[in-house]
Structure formats: C-alpha cells, structure tokens
Amino acid sequence: MNQPPRVALIIETSSPYGCRILTGIAKYLRTHHRWSVFLEQHELGTRPPNWMFSGEWDGILSRPTDPELAKLFRKMRVPVVDLNDMFDDLNLPWVCSDHVAIGELGATHLLERGYRHFAFAGFTGEHWASQRRDGFRAAIKAKGFCVHVYESP
C-alpha cells in the first residue's frame, strides 16, 4: 500500500488569515489526496519547531518564510511552497494575494461612491503594503485625483 505524502504545515494558528489557509487545506484533503499532515500551533513570527528540520518530508507549506528559512529549506532539498507576502525574492514557489489589484479595487470602490479626497494608510517597509499603495495611488491618479499617503513604521 502506498504511504500518503508527509507534509509539514508551518502556518500560524493565531491569526484569522492562517486559520483560513488551514481551512482551505482541510477542504482540499477531504476531497482529494490523502496526506499525512504535521502541524504545531504557533504564531506567525515564531520559528518553526525543531522536529520540522529533522523529518523527511514530501513537501512543506510555509507561511513565516524569510530569507534564512528559505536557505534552510533549500538545504533540506524538499519541495516548499511559500505562503508569505513579506518577501518576493526567496526563489521558492510562491502563493500570495495580488496586492496591486487589491489597492486598485479599494480605489475603484471609493471612486464609484463619489469620493474626491483620498488617502492611503500603510506600513513602511512592508512589501505587500507598498504594492497595495501603488495600486491604489495609480487608480486614483488615473482619474485625476491626488492621494495622500501615511505609512506607519
């Protein structure tokens, strides 16, 4: 009998976003392939548990991926999918939101309601926030309006 793939899930259980990712994985597993899943509850900034680095995995789904962790994954020679929106240059397969489109959608929503004064509030140094800002600003400027930007450190 074939053994099910062993998949490590490094996804925080402390945020609604991480829980929604896990819910999607659970729905997939109910209707598709059988996996042997390994999950330990933690928050987003927490380093993955040590057992994750000593196991023999068929794959890893990782949300807190950063350059250091991506380097460890490459040394492990395991297929990894990065689920993090903070870095776009980790050289790993990547699933994330289209943040430019999210910014454009927000701008379109406000424009359709007749607003004429606009501001964007984001976070300094956050890749996803700057992409949303750029999409929002471009859509507003295309309609001839100014956008004030506030970014919190």
SVG drawing of the C-alpha trace seen along z (x, -y; Angstrom):
<svg xmlns="http://www.w3.org/2000/svg" viewBox="-22 -66 44 68">
<polyline fill="none" stroke="black" stroke-width="0.4" points="0.0,0.0 1.3,-3.5 2.1,-5.7 0.4,-9.1 2.7,-12.1 4.2,-13.6 3.5,-17.3 4.7,-19.8 2.4,-22.8 4.2,-25.8 1.2,-28.1 0.2,-30.1 -2.9,-29.3 -3.0,-32.6 -4.5,-34.7 -7.7,-34.5 -5.6,-34.5 -3.5,-31.5 -6.7,-29.7 -8.4,-30.3 -5.3,-28.8 -5.6,-25.8 -9.4,-25.5 -8.6,-25.5 -6.1,-22.8 -8.6,-20.7 -11.2,-21.1 -8.7,-20.0 -7.7,-17.0 -11.4,-15.9 -12.0,-15.9 -8.6,-14.9 -5.5,-13.1 -4.7,-11.7 -1.8,-13.4 -0.1,-12.7 -0.1,-16.3 2.1,-17.6 1.1,-20.9 2.1,-22.5 0.2,-25.6 2.2,-28.8 2.1,-32.5 3.4,-34.0 6.7,-35.2 7.7,-32.1 10.5,-29.9 9.3,-26.5 9.7,-23.6 12.9,-21.7 11.2,-18.4 10.4,-20.1 14.1,-20.2 14.8,-16.6 11.9,-15.0 11.8,-13.5 9.1,-15.5 7.5,-15.1 6.6,-18.8 6.3,-21.8 3.8,-24.6 5.3,-27.6 3.8,-30.9 6.5,-32.5 9.2,-32.1 12.0,-34.6 15.5,-34.5 17.1,-32.5 14.3,-29.9 14.3,-29.7 18.0,-28.9 17.3,-26.1 14.6,-24.7 16.9,-24.6 19.5,-22.7 16.8,-20.2 16.0,-19.6 12.3,-19.4 9.6,-20.9 8.3,-24.0 5.5,-26.5 6.0,-29.9 2.7,-31.4 4.2,-34.7 3.6,-38.1 6.6,-39.8 9.3,-38.8 9.2,-38.4 12.7,-37.2 13.1,-34.0 13.4,-31.9 10.7,-29.5 7.3,-28.7 5.0,-31.3 1.3,-31.7 0.1,-35.2 -2.5,-37.8 -2.5,-40.2 -1.8,-43.3 -1.8,-45.8 -5.2,-44.6 -6.4,-44.9 -5.3,-48.5 -7.0,-49.2 -10.2,-47.6 -10.2,-49.8 -9.7,-52.9 -12.5,-51.8 -14.8,-51.3 -14.3,-54.8 -14.4,-56.4 -17.7,-54.7 -19.2,-56.2 -18.2,-59.7 -15.4,-60.5 -13.0,-63.2 -10.4,-63.3 -8.2,-60.2 -5.5,-58.9 -3.7,-55.6 -2.5,-54.3 0.1,-51.6 3.2,-50.3 6.8,-51.3 9.0,-48.6 6.2,-46.0 6.2,-44.6 2.5,-43.9 1.6,-47.3 3.7,-49.1 2.1,-47.1 -1.4,-48.0 -0.4,-51.6 0.9,-51.6 -2.2,-50.1 -4.4,-52.4 -2.4,-55.5 -2.3,-54.6 -6.0,-54.0 -6.8,-57.3 -4.3,-59.3 -5.7,-57.8 -8.9,-59.6 -7.1,-62.9 -7.1,-63.0 -4.4,-63.3 -3.6,-60.7 -2.1,-61.5 0.0,-58.7 0.6,-57.8 2.9,-54.9 3.4,-53.8 6.8,-52.2"/>
</svg>
